Amino acid sequence: MQNNFITPFNELLKRVSDLYKTFAPNEVKNRKNIHLAKQSDEVILACYLFGLLHSCSTLIGIYRLSSSMFGDDFPSETRFYRTINNLKPTIELMNQGLLKDNVSEEEKLGIIDSLPIPLCQPIRNFRAHGASEIADIGYNATKKIWFYGLKFHAIVNPSGLVLNFVLSSASFHDAKVCEDCLTDFNIPILIGDAGYVGQALAGRCAEKGTALWATPRSNMSKTGIDYRPVKAIRKSVETVFSSLQGFGIERLTTHQSYQILTRVQLLILLYNLLEVEAHKIKPMTLKFSLGIKQLAS
């Protein structure tokens, strides 16, 4: 392995190994012929995360970086992909375990928002077929364009950790997915933008024990409530989404549904790992780059 990769990769591998040993099911850790693999699951996962960390936008790019570090002592390209995809449920358990170890009961606030994931250029909207089981055409209000792809819905806490996420069709309204995001954590207060306004949605969230605060649009009727503090808190989710965009969540090159979900799971795991490391230096910071420095130190 090249010397300039050794320290950050080894530190990343330690974190991944701890999560894998603690949260991976025994039937995964002790599956048939696992002892014959050239590299363990922990190394395969760490290699994928390391590739994402070094801005490898394609699967082949991640594989080439990984094989350059290990040479012949690394599995074939197809086995590498197959192992990663088969570990998707384990990756989800690892991410949930990481959060439960680092999100305290006192953190009672969540912020929800969505992000478009286009799978092609707009000119190909009606000819694209990637992830056709769930992908369709939706409207990106921020960029004011129609796109073919998916939507990434996530709940983030004020310290920058992604508590839960859901992938939906691009045409799905944010309000329809809100309740699906409220599954893994008890969140008494949830803050959303104008896409989550509505008494019916607020009532359904209340049944789950969550008070939904949605900031209205400027053209809606005045309620007499000062939403400026709430809007200030919502900036956390915008910072997190900006970081995820830097990791390439809007530039997915895989067009199979299960591959997309696996990649997003790994991307979220990497981001949360870096945020946890960053909080060791500066609690509540949203600068995941401090986590990279922590791994490299």
C-alpha positions in Angstrom: 0.0 0.0 0.0 1.3 3.5 -0.9 2.7 5.3 2.1 0.6 8.5 1.7 -2.6 6.3 2.1 -1.6 4.2 5.0 -2.5 6.4 8.0 -6.0 7.6 6.9 -6.9 4.2 5.5 -5.9 2.3 8.6 -7.8 4.7 10.8 -10.9 4.4 8.6 -10.5 0.6 8.7 -10.4 0.7 12.5 -13.7 2.5 12.7 -15.4 0.3 10.1 -14.1 -2.9 11.8 -15.5 -1.8 15.1 -18.9 -1.2 13.6 -18.8 -4.4 11.6 -17.8 -6.6 14.6 -20.5 -5.0 16.8 -23.5 -4.7 14.5 -23.0 -7.2 11.6 -25.3 -10.3 12.0 -23.5 -13.5 12.9 -24.9 -15.2 9.7 -23.0 -12.6 7.7 -19.8 -12.7 9.7 -19.8 -16.5 9.7 -21.2 -17.2 6.2 -20.0 -20.2 4.2 -16.4 -19.9 2.7 -15.8 -16.5 4.2 -12.3 -17.7 5.3 -11.4 -18.2 1.6 -11.9 -14.5 0.7 -8.7 -12.6 -0.2 -9.8 -9.6 1.9 -12.4 -9.4 4.8 -15.7 -7.6 4.6 -14.2 -4.8 6.7 -11.4 -4.2 4.2 -13.8 -4.2 1.3 -16.1 -1.7 3.0 -13.2 0.5 4.1 -11.9 0.5 0.5 -15.2 1.6 -0.9 -15.5 4.4 1.7 -11.9 5.4 1.0 -12.7 5.7 -2.7 -15.7 7.9 -1.9 -13.4 10.0 0.3 -11.0 10.5 -2.6 -13.8 11.6 -5.0 -14.0 8.5 -7.1 -17.2 9.0 -8.9 -17.5 5.5 -10.5 -17.4 2.0 -9.3 -14.4 1.2 -11.6 -12.6 4.2 -10.1 -13.1 2.9 -6.6 -12.0 -0.5 -7.6 -8.8 0.7 -9.3 -7.9 2.8 -6.3 -8.5 -0.2 -4.0 -6.5 -2.6 -6.1 -3.7 -0.2 -6.4 -3.3 -0.3 -2.7 -3.4 -4.1 -2.3 -2.2 -5.3 -5.7 -2.8 -9.0 -6.4 -3.9 -9.5 -2.8 -7.4 -8.1 -3.7 -10.5 -9.7 -5.0 -11.6 -9.5 -8.6 -13.7 -6.6 -9.8 -16.9 -8.6 -10.0 -16.4 -10.1 -6.6 -15.7 -6.7 -5.1 -19.0 -5.3 -6.5 -21.0 -8.4 -5.5 -19.6 -8.4 -1.9 -20.5 -4.7 -1.5 -24.1 -5.2 -2.9 -24.6 -8.2 -0.7 -23.6 -6.2 2.4 -26.3 -3.6 2.0 -28.4 -4.7 5.0 -25.3 -4.9 7.1 -24.3 -1.4 6.1 -27.7 -0.1 7.2 -27.2 -1.8 10.6 -23.8 -0.3 11.0 -25.1 3.2 10.3 -27.9 2.7 12.8 -25.5 1.5 15.4 -23.1 4.4 14.8 -26.0 6.9 15.3 -27.4 5.2 18.4 -23.9 5.4 20.0 -23.5 9.1 19.1 -27.0 10.6 19.3 -28.0 11.4 22.8 -31.6 11.3 24.1 -31.3 15.0 24.8 -31.1 15.7 21.0 -34.8 16.1 20.5 -34.8 18.1 17.3 -34.8 16.9 13.6 -34.7 18.8 10.4 -36.2 17.3 7.2 -35.6 18.2 3.6 -35.2 16.6 0.2 -32.6 16.7 -2.6 -33.0 15.7 -6.2 -30.9 12.9 -7.7 -31.0 13.2 -11.5 -29.9 10.1 -13.4 -29.4 11.8 -16.7 -29.2 15.1 -18.5 -32.6 16.9 -18.9 -32.5 16.4 -22.7 -32.7 12.6 -22.1 -35.6 12.7 -19.6 -38.0 10.8 -21.9 -35.4 8.3 -23.1 -33.7 7.3 -19.8 -34.4 3.9 -18.2 -32.0 3.8 -15.2 -33.6 2.5 -12.0 -36.9 2.3 -13.9 -38.6 0.5 -11.0 -38.7 3.7 -8.9 -37.3 6.6 -11.0 -39.5 8.9 -13.0 -39.7 12.6 -14.0 -40.0 15.3 -11.4 -39.5 19.0 -11.0 -36.5 20.7 -9.3 -37.9 23.9 -7.9 -34.5 25.3 -7.0 -33.0 25.0 -10.5 -36.4 25.3 -12.2 -35.9 22.3 -14.4 -37.5 18.9 -15.0 -35.3 15.9 -14.3 -35.5 12.1 -14.5 -34.3 10.3 -11.4 -35.0 10.1 -7.7 -35.4 12.2 -4.6 -33.3 11.8 -1.5 -35.3 12.7 1.7 -33.4 12.9 5.0 -33.8 13.9 8.6 -30.7 15.7 10.0 -30.0 16.7 13.6 -28.6 20.1 14.5 -25.1 18.6 15.0 -25.1 17.5 11.3 -25.7 13.7 11.6 -28.1 12.1 9.1 -30.6 10.3 11.3 -32.6 8.6 8.5 -33.2 8.8 4.8 -35.6 7.5 2.1 -35.2 7.4 -1.6 -38.3 8.0 -3.6 -39.4 8.7 -7.2 -38.7 12.2 -8.4 -42.4 13.0 -8.7 -43.2 12.1 -5.1 -44.2 15.1 -3.0 -42.1 15.7 0.1 -45.1 15.4 2.5 -45.8 11.8 1.3 -42.4 10.6 2.5 -42.2 12.5 5.7 -43.7 9.8 7.8 -41.4 7.1 6.4 -38.4 9.0 7.7 -39.8 8.9 11.2 -39.0 5.2 11.8 -35.6 4.7 13.5 -35.6 7.6 16.0 -38.0 9.2 18.4 -38.0 12.8 17.3 -40.4 15.0 19.3 -39.8 18.1 17.2 -39.4 18.0 13.4 -38.7 21.2 11.3 -39.5 21.3 7.6 -39.9 23.9 4.9 -43.1 24.9 3.0 -43.2 21.5 1.4 -44.4 20.0 4.7 -47.2 22.5 5.4 -50.6 20.9 6.1 -52.8 20.0 9.0 -53.3 16.5 7.8 -49.6 15.7 7.7 -49.0 17.4 11.1 -51.8 15.3 12.6 -50.3 12.0 11.2 -46.9 13.1 12.6 -48.5 13.9 16.0 -49.8 10.3 16.1 -46.2 9.1 15.9 -45.2 11.5 18.8 -43.7 14.2 16.6 -44.6 17.8 16.5 -44.1 19.1 12.9 -43.1 22.7 12.5 -43.3 23.8 8.9 -42.2 27.3 7.8 -44.8 28.7 5.4 -44.1 30.4 2.1 -43.9 34.1 1.9 -47.1 34.3 -0.1 -49.1 32.3 2.4 -51.4 34.0 4.9 -49.7 35.5 7.9 -50.0 33.6 11.2 -48.4 36.1 13.5 -45.7 33.6 14.4 -42.0 34.6 14.0 -40.4 31.8 12.1 -36.9 33.4 11.9 -35.4 31.2 14.6 -36.8 28.1 13.0 -35.4 29.2 9.6 -32.0 29.7 11.2 -32.0 26.1 12.6 -33.0 24.8 9.1 -29.6 26.0 7.7 -28.0 22.9 9.3 -29.7 20.6 6.7 -28.7 22.9 3.9 -25.0 22.6 5.0 -25.3 18.8 5.3 -26.8 18.5 1.8 -24.1 20.7 0.4 -21.5 18.3 1.9 -23.3 15.3 0.5 -23.3 17.0 -2.9 -19.6 17.3 -2.6 -19.4 13.6 -2.1 -21.3 13.1 -5.3 -24.8 12.2 -4.2 -26.2 14.1 -7.2 -23.7 12.4 -9.6 -24.5 8.7 -9.3 -23.2 6.7 -12.3 -24.9 3.4 -11.4 -28.3 2.9 -12.9 -29.5 -0.2 -11.0 -31.9 0.5 -8.1 -30.0 -1.8 -5.6 -26.6 -0.3 -6.6 -27.9 3.2 -6.1 -29.3 2.4 -2.6 -26.1 0.6 -1.6 -24.0 3.6 -2.8 -26.2 6.1 -0.9 -26.0 3.9 2.2 -22.2 3.9 2.1 -22.1 7.6 1.4 -24.2 8.4 4.4 -22.1 6.0 6.5 -18.9 7.8 5.4 -20.4 11.2 6.1 -21.7 10.3 9.6 -18.3 8.7 10.4 -16.5 11.9 9.5 -19.0 14.0 11.5 -18.5 11.8 14.6 -14.7 12.2 14.2 -15.1 16.0 13.7 -17.2 16.2 16.9 -14.2 14.8 18.9 -12.3 18.0 17.9 -15.2 20.5 18.0 -18.6 19.3 19.3 -21.7 20.2 17.2 -19.6 21.3 14.2 -20.9 20.8 10.7 -17.4 20.8 9.2 -16.8 17.1 8.3 -13.4 18.1 7.0 -12.2 18.1 10.6 -13.1 14.4 10.7 -10.7 13.9 7.7 -8.0 15.7 9.6 -8.7 13.5 12.6 -8.3 10.3 10.5 -5.0 11.6 9.0 -3.5 12.6 12.3 
